[in-house]
Amino acid sequence: GAVVSQHPSWVICKSGTSVKIECRSLDFQATTMFWYRQFPKQSLMLMATSNEGSKATYEQGVEKDKFLINHASLTLSTLTVTSAHPEDSSFYICSARDGGVGEQFFGPGTRLTVL
Amino acid sequence: KQEVTQIPAALSVPEGENLVLNCSFTDSAIYNLQWFRQDPGKGLTSLLLIQSSQREQTSGRLNASLDKSSGRSTLYIAASQPGDSATYLCAVTNAGGTSYGKLTFGQGTILTVHP
């Protein structure tokens, strides 16, 4: 149980385009989902927290208009990187939690490369 | 602000050796601590989760301890194998402040087990 999927697993896009990444909890209802990014040889940095049906809360320094997060259902959250640029190239990982402050379950990640 | 530090940053050992990875955190107000494994280019695999009220958890050749009052955790790997080679990440779920309910990650320990 407690499986989280991400789609796509990798994406290459041209500079200026927008890219949408999906995060799904397959066997539980995720009241809270988290989005992280990880640069090469670095640890995970939390970008934002989303609660189903409400606006996402962004960490300091993360542009909310650039990284649009939607958590419209208890099993799906999406991250849209708008007008992507090469510096947005990174590994994006989502996680999900089914309530309270219990364990977070992580997706397999999405590798974004912006040319 | 919670800070998580992992020592050593990298470790190379011969196969069969027992080893210890260290994790320290600055704020003892935590709900739990998790150890993860990350293979290159992949997502996170949860190894062990220790609740704040627990002292240790074991899974196979892995044993994790937690001393919340001193802000320390160790991951013990017995009889290491080449397949254990990966980056090991420690993370705490914060119980207070603006990071309530969020994970703070350490920078990781890169483990190489050579035959």
Interface residues (C-beta under 8 A of the other chain):
Chain A: Q6 T32 F34 Q42 S43 L44 M45 L46 T49 F91 I93 S95 V101 G102 E103 Q104 F105 F106 G107 P108 G109 R111
Chain B: Y31 N32 Q34 F36 G41 K42 G43 L44 S46 L49 L89 A91 T93 A95 Y100 G101 K102 L103 F105 G106 Q107 G108
